[in-house]
């Protein structure tokens, strides 16, 4: 045997750590692919549920006595009919760059959130619609004199992210659709646990742009799953070739 030959016992012991590392990476990649398939099934069920609620006929908005029993899981996106009276000068602007449920909306611009009174005196916050950047003049969107009948979809507060800018109440500007935070900052008092995205016009003018919600959620999980599985296959193949090359070198004499 030449000086460059590698004893088989040393070869086997030298492969142990690489095999364990590659095995761990392979299992991890397969796990990520399977997780993406689970996410795909979850996303498809979510889309089906939302589409069912948004395609249903609107029902009367739940009474104040029923509010504590409502949940986002069971009630979000339910279409409702409500009779409201707007407060003419009360509103808040929420910055947006677009919407996953309004294909007719493209940012940048602002959602117009406003308090409205129900016939029983309870306050509900409504998203009256979208105004493009540069058209924030409130005179352009004077609300209809009430009481007026509206149709919309129930929504729950949007959580803040790590990189969400701080709200700027001094300039009447918010960055997430959290109607409870807005109501507290604006002094609107107690409000419903949900807000309503209006699909009917609430103004004498063309702004804000209201519209019916549709589902446009991205579902790329199958692509991601195939990517992870593909990486696992590449890793296994590359490692097999590497092991074969090491075995071949040990037989050189």
C-alpha positions as CSV (number, residue, x, y, z in Angstrom):
1,X,0.0,0.0,0.0
2,X,1.3,3.5,-0.8
3,X,1.8,6.2,1.7
4,X,-1.3,7.9,0.4
5,X,-3.6,4.9,1.1
6,X,-6.3,5.4,3.8
7,X,-7.0,2.4,6.1
8,X,-10.6,1.3,6.0
9,X,-11.0,1.6,9.8
10,X,-9.8,5.2,9.6
11,X,-12.2,5.9,6.7
12,X,-15.2,4.6,8.6
13,X,-14.3,6.5,11.7
14,X,-13.7,9.6,9.7
15,X,-17.2,9.4,8.1
16,X,-19.1,9.1,11.3
17,X,-19.3,12.9,12.1
18,X,-20.1,13.9,8.5
19,X,-22.8,11.2,8.3
20,X,-24.4,12.5,11.5
21,X,-24.3,16.1,10.3
22,X,-25.7,15.3,6.9
23,X,-28.4,13.1,8.4
24,X,-29.4,15.9,10.7
25,X,-29.5,18.4,7.8
26,X,-31.5,15.9,5.6
27,X,-34.1,15.2,8.3
28,X,-34.4,19.0,8.9
29,X,-35.0,19.7,5.2
30,X,-37.6,16.9,5.0
31,X,-39.2,18.3,8.1
32,X,-39.4,21.8,6.5
33,X,-40.9,20.4,3.4
34,X,-43.6,18.5,5.3
35,X,-44.3,21.6,7.4
36,X,-44.9,23.5,4.2
37,X,-47.4,20.8,3.1
38,X,-49.2,21.2,6.4
39,X,-49.2,25.0,5.9
40,X,-50.6,24.4,2.4
41,X,-53.5,22.4,3.8
42,X,-54.1,25.0,6.5
43,X,-54.0,27.9,3.9
44,X,-56.5,26.1,1.6
45,X,-58.9,25.5,4.5
46,X,-58.6,29.2,5.5
47,X,-59.2,30.4,2.0
48,X,-62.2,28.2,1.7
49,X,-63.6,29.4,5.0
50,X,-63.1,33.0,4.2
51,X,-64.6,32.6,0.7
52,X,-67.7,30.9,2.2
53,X,-68.2,33.8,4.7
54,X,-67.7,36.5,2.1
55,X,-70.0,34.9,-0.4
56,X,-72.9,34.5,2.1
57,X,-75.8,36.9,2.2
58,X,-75.4,39.6,4.9
59,X,-77.1,39.1,8.3
60,X,-78.0,41.6,11.0
61,X,-75.0,42.8,12.9
62,X,-74.8,41.1,16.4
63,X,-76.3,43.0,19.2
64,X,-74.1,44.5,22.0
65,X,-75.2,41.6,24.3
66,X,-73.7,39.1,21.9
67,X,-70.3,40.9,21.5
68,X,-68.5,39.0,24.4
69,X,-69.2,35.7,22.7
70,X,-67.8,36.7,19.3
71,X,-64.4,35.5,18.2
72,X,-62.2,36.1,15.2
73,X,-62.0,32.4,14.4
74,X,-65.8,32.0,14.2
75,X,-67.0,35.4,13.1
76,X,-64.3,37.3,11.2
77,X,-65.4,38.1,7.6
78,X,-69.0,37.6,8.3
79,X,-71.1,40.0,6.1
80,X,-73.5,42.1,8.1
81,X,-76.1,44.8,7.6
82,X,-76.0,47.8,10.1
83,X,-77.9,51.0,10.5
84,X,-75.5,53.7,11.7
85,X,-75.1,57.4,12.2
86,X,-71.7,58.9,11.5
87,X,-70.0,61.5,13.6
88,X,-69.1,64.1,10.8
89,X,-65.7,65.3,12.1
90,X,-64.5,62.0,13.7
91,X,-62.0,59.9,11.8
92,X,-58.5,58.4,11.8
93,X,-56.2,57.6,8.9
94,X,-54.4,54.2,8.8
95,X,-51.5,54.0,6.4
96,X,-51.6,51.1,3.9
97,X,-49.5,50.0,0.9
98,X,-52.2,47.7,-0.4
99,X,-54.7,45.0,0.6
100,X,-54.9,41.2,0.3
101,X,-58.7,41.5,0.2
102,X,-59.2,44.5,-2.0
103,X,-57.8,44.0,-5.5
104,X,-59.0,47.5,-6.5
105,X,-56.8,49.1,-3.9
106,X,-53.1,49.8,-4.5
107,X,-51.0,51.9,-2.2
108,X,-49.7,54.0,-0.9
109,X,-52.7,55.5,0.8
110,X,-54.9,55.4,3.8
111,X,-57.9,53.6,5.3
112,X,-60.5,56.0,6.8
113,X,-61.6,54.7,10.2
114,X,-64.5,56.4,11.9
115,X,-66.9,55.8,14.8
116,X,-70.6,55.3,14.1
117,X,-73.5,55.0,16.4
118,X,-75.9,52.0,16.2
119,X,-79.6,52.5,17.0
120,X,-79.1,51.3,20.6
121,X,-76.4,53.9,21.2
122,X,-73.5,51.5,21.0
123,X,-70.4,52.7,19.1
124,X,-68.9,50.7,16.3
125,X,-65.8,51.5,14.4
126,X,-66.0,51.2,10.6
127,X,-63.4,51.3,7.9
128,X,-65.1,53.6,5.4
129,X,-62.6,52.8,2.6
130,X,-59.4,53.8,0.9
131,X,-58.0,57.2,-0.1
132,X,-54.9,57.5,-2.2
133,X,-51.8,59.3,-1.0
134,X,-52.2,63.1,-1.6
135,X,-56.0,63.0,-1.2
136,X,-56.3,63.1,2.5
137,X,-58.4,66.3,2.6
138,X,-61.3,65.4,4.8
139,X,-63.6,67.8,2.9
140,X,-63.6,65.3,0.0
141,X,-65.1,62.5,2.1
142,X,-67.9,64.1,4.2
143,X,-70.0,61.1,5.5
144,X,-73.6,60.6,4.7
145,X,-76.1,62.0,7.2
146,X,-77.7,59.2,9.2
147,X,-79.1,57.0,10.1
148,X,-78.0,55.1,7.0
149,X,-78.1,51.4,6.1
150,X,-74.6,49.9,5.4
151,X,-73.3,46.5,4.4
152,X,-69.8,45.3,5.4
153,X,-67.7,42.5,6.8
154,X,-66.7,42.1,10.4
155,X,-62.9,42.3,11.0
156,X,-60.7,41.9,14.1
157,X,-57.8,44.1,15.1
158,X,-54.5,43.8,13.2
159,X,-51.4,43.1,15.4
160,X,-48.4,45.3,15.2
161,X,-45.2,43.8,13.8
162,X,-41.5,44.3,14.9
163,X,-41.0,46.9,12.3
164,X,-44.3,48.7,12.5
165,X,-43.7,52.5,12.9
166,X,-45.1,54.2,16.0
167,X,-48.5,55.7,15.7
168,X,-48.7,59.5,15.4
169,X,-51.9,60.6,17.0
170,X,-50.8,64.2,16.7
171,X,-51.0,64.0,13.0
172,X,-54.0,61.6,13.1
173,X,-52.0,58.8,11.6
174,X,-51.9,55.1,12.5
175,X,-50.0,52.2,11.0
176,X,-52.1,49.1,11.8
177,X,-55.8,48.5,11.7
178,X,-56.3,48.3,15.4
179,X,-59.6,50.1,16.0
180,X,-59.4,49.7,19.8
181,X,-56.0,51.5,19.9
182,X,-57.4,54.2,17.6
183,X,-60.6,54.6,19.7
184,X,-58.5,55.0,22.8
185,X,-56.2,57.5,21.2
186,X,-59.1,59.5,19.7
187,X,-61.3,59.4,22.8
188,X,-64.2,57.5,21.1
189,X,-65.1,55.6,24.3
190,X,-66.1,52.0,24.4
191,X,-66.3,50.3,21.0
192,X,-67.2,46.9,19.7
193,X,-64.5,44.2,19.8
194,X,-64.6,44.1,15.9
195,X,-64.7,46.8,13.2
196,X,-66.6,46.6,10.0
197,X,-65.0,47.0,6.5
198,X,-67.7,48.8,4.5
199,X,-68.6,47.6,1.0
200,X,-71.2,50.3,0.5
201,X,-70.5,53.9,-0.1
202,X,-70.5,56.1,3.0
203,X,-69.8,59.5,1.5
204,X,-71.4,62.2,-0.7
205,X,-68.3,62.1,-2.9
206,X,-66.2,59.4,-4.6
207,X,-63.8,59.0,-1.6
208,X,-63.1,57.0,0.4
209,X,-63.3,54.0,-2.0
210,X,-65.4,51.3,-0.3
211,X,-65.6,47.8,-1.9
212,X,-66.5,44.2,-1.3
213,X,-63.8,42.0,0.1
214,X,-62.4,39.1,-2.0
215,X,-59.8,36.5,-1.1
216,X,-56.4,37.1,-2.7
217,X,-54.2,35.3,-0.2
218,X,-51.0,33.9,-1.6
219,X,-50.6,30.2,-1.4
220,X,-47.0,29.3,-2.4
221,X,-46.5,26.5,0.2
222,X,-46.3,23.7,-2.4
223,X,-43.5,25.6,-4.2
224,X,-41.7,26.0,-0.8
225,X,-42.2,22.3,0.0
226,X,-40.8,21.1,-3.3
227,X,-37.8,23.5,-2.8
228,X,-37.0,21.9,0.6
229,X,-37.5,18.4,-0.7
230,X,-35.3,19.2,-3.7
231,X,-32.5,20.5,-1.4
232,X,-32.7,17.3,0.6
233,X,-32.3,15.2,-2.5
234,X,-29.4,17.3,-3.7
235,X,-27.7,17.0,-0.3
236,X,-28.2,13.2,-0.2
237,X,-26.8,12.8,-3.8
238,X,-23.8,15.1,-3.2
239,X,-22.9,13.3,0.0
240,X,-23.2,9.9,-1.7
241,X,-20.7,11.0,-4.4
242,X,-18.4,12.4,-1.7
243,X,-18.4,9.1,0.2
244,X,-17.8,7.2,-3.0
245,X,-14.8,9.4,-3.8
246,X,-13.4,8.9,-0.4
247,X,-13.9,5.1,-0.6
248,X,-12.1,5.1,-4.0
249,X,-9.1,6.9,-2.6
250,X,-8.7,4.4,0.1
251,X,-8.3,1.6,-2.4
252,X,-5.3,3.3,-4.2
253,X,-2.2,1.3,-3.8
